[in-house]
Amino acid sequence: MSIITKKKTSETYLTSLQTVPVNTRNNCTIVVGHFTKFIKKTQNLTPDQLCEELLIMKKQDEEEYINTLYTILQDFIDIMYKTLSGNTIKCYFANLRGYLYHLGVRTDQQDVKMMIKFPKILFEEKYPLSVEELRMIVDYFSRYPKKQACLLAQSSSGMRIGEVLQIKKSDLIFSDRLQVYVTASDSKTSRGRTVFLSKETQEILETYIDDLDDDDRVFLSGNPKDQKIAVSNISRTLSLCLDKVGLGMKYDNDRYKINTHSLRSFFFTQAVRKHGENYAHRMTGHSGYLIQYDRMNQEEKLKMYLELEPNLAVYATTKADLEIERLKTLQSKENKDLKEEMEQLKHQLAKQGMDIIKQLQDEKKIL
């Protein structure tokens, strides 16, 4: 090995993940953990040692190398299927390929297609969260305002739960509606965006915000070691709530029909109905939307959000108040526009009058 060549190991792989988005880093770290335990149990080796032996085998017998490699990968997939969905397994396997590539073991796409059997991905019809069910969940946490605010922040903004939990007090922008800029580094798609939080969220948040320091997480209870634990805690707390309020319905794979993603989907559905798919994709941080929404100024974005907000309100009184506020704003704007038009008309009439007087003076009809 050349003295300038740095040996690649599991440690250097994990270090390289520091530059990728948080969710990607977490998923890759989980895969490394699962694979390390699996190889230790089945081969009594570390992944680094396994890859070294596979590369030696490759030099001696290419066919044996391929059969051994893909047999190990298939066994790993079969083990994962006992606890994970087919979709998650495919995602994890893609990350595993990157990990093995870092350790020097390349997997060929055609070999994967021919030699690996993935479990069938089942597509269940997603359960639509209703506003009545959302209200029951929010009411359950009436003694825990931070949890209430966290749920409402997600359902009124379309943020991912990981994005919500990253928000610090210093990230909040207090305006006509509370605003948060989701940085590219905190976004799954590495694309920054501005989101708005509803009036309902702000009212609950204001009951405890003064007790927080600028660097404190606004919607995070306790002090978990990392974001993965924080997301897990929120999911577990929500599951307990669902069972308590009679909303613990599950799919055939034993997963709850209502989860943190349901709150995000609630926002997306309402946004599509009000402003169309491109707006909904933009506000929830999806790729593939029309770039025109990036070119809108904050006033235009706020106007569209205020039009949408009554549809996001959990409580009827809030919905009615928001609609009244919207109508007053609209009326105020119309009055302002009418006043400006009248002023313009007065100036036009005055100018016309002066022109007539000048014409009469020129014709010496008046002095």
Rosetta blueprint (number, residue, H / E / L):
1 M L
2 S L
3 I L
4 I L
5 T L
6 K L
7 K L
8 K L
9 T L
10 S H
11 E H
12 T H
13 Y H
14 L H
15 T H
16 S H
17 L H
18 Q H
19 T H
20 V L
21 P L
22 V H
23 N H
24 T H
25 R H
26 N H
27 N H
28 C H
29 T H
30 I H
31 V H
32 V H
33 G H
34 H H
35 F H
36 T H
37 K H
38 F H
39 I H
40 K H
41 K H
42 T H
43 Q H
44 N L
45 L L
46 T L
47 P H
48 D H
49 Q H
50 L H
51 C H
52 E H
53 E H
54 L H
55 L H
56 I H
57 M H
58 K H
59 K H
60 Q H
61 D L
62 E H
63 E H
64 E H
65 Y H
66 I H
67 N H
68 T H
69 L H
70 Y H
71 T H
72 I H
73 L H
74 Q H
75 D H
76 F H
77 I H
78 D H
79 I H
80 M H
81 Y L
82 K L
83 T L
84 L L
85 S L
86 G H
87 N H
88 T H
89 I H
90 K H
91 C H
92 Y H
93 F H
94 A H
95 N H
96 L H
97 R H
98 G H
99 Y H
100 L H
101 Y H
102 H H
103 L L
104 G L
105 V L
106 R L
107 T L
108 D L
109 Q H
110 Q H
111 D H
112 V H
113 K H
114 M H
115 M H
116 I L
117 K L
118 F L
119 P L
120 K L
121 I L
122 L L
123 F L
124 E L
125 E L
126 K L
127 Y L
128 P L
129 L L
130 S L
131 V H
132 E H
133 E H
134 L H
135 R H
136 M H
137 I H
138 V H
139 D H
140 Y H
141 F L
142 S L
143 R L
144 Y L
145 P H
146 K H
147 K H
148 Q H
149 A H
150 C H
151 L H
152 L H
153 A H
154 Q H
155 S H
156 S H
157 S H
158 G L
159 M L
160 R L
161 I H
162 G H
163 E H
164 V H
165 L H
166 Q H
167 I L
168 K E
169 K H
170 S H
171 D H
172 L E
173 I E
174 F L
175 S L
176 D L
177 R L
178 L E
179 Q E
180 V E
181 Y E
182 V E
183 T L
184 A H
185 S H
186 D H
187 S L
188 K L
189 T L
190 S L
191 R L
192 G L
193 R E
194 T E
195 V E
196 F E
197 L E
198 S L
199 K H
200 E H
201 T H
202 Q H
203 E H
204 I H
205 L H
206 E L
207 T L
208 Y L
209 I H
210 D H
211 D H
212 L L
213 D L
214 D L
215 D L
216 D L
217 R E
218 V L
219 F L
220 L L
221 S L
222 G L
223 N L
224 P L
225 K L
226 D L
227 Q H
228 K H
229 I H
230 A H
231 V H
232 S H
233 N H
234 I H
235 S H
236 R H
237 T H
238 L H
239 S H
240 L H
241 C H
242 L H
243 D H
244 K H
245 V L
246 G L
247 L L
248 G L
249 M L
250 K E
251 Y L
252 D L
253 N L
254 D L
255 R L
256 Y E
257 K L
258 I L
259 N L
260 T H
261 H H
262 S H
263 L H
264 R H
265 S H
266 F H
267 F H
268 F H
269 T H
270 Q H
271 A H
272 V H
273 R H
274 K H
275 H H
276 G L
277 E H
278 N H
279 Y H
280 A H
281 H H
282 R H
283 M H
284 T H
285 G L
286 H L
287 S L
288 G L
289 Y L
290 L L
291 I H
292 Q H
293 Y H
294 D L
295 R L
296 M L
297 N L
298 Q H
299 E H
300 E H
301 K H
302 L H
303 K H
304 M H
305 Y H
306 L H
307 E H
308 L H
309 E H
310 P H
311 N H
312 L H
313 A L
314 V L
315 Y L
316 A H
317 T H
318 T H
319 K H
320 A H
321 D H
322 L H
323 E H
324 I H
325 E H
326 R H
327 L H
328 K H
329 T H
330 L H
331 Q H
332 S H
333 K H
334 E H
335 N H
336 K H
337 D H
338 L H
339 K H
340 E H
341 E H
342 M H
343 E H
344 Q H
345 L H
346 K H
347 H H
348 Q H
349 L H
350 A H
351 K H
352 Q H
353 G H
354 M H
355 D H
356 I H
357 I H
358 K H
359 Q H
360 L H
361 Q H
362 D H
363 E L
364 K L
365 K L
366 I L
367 L L
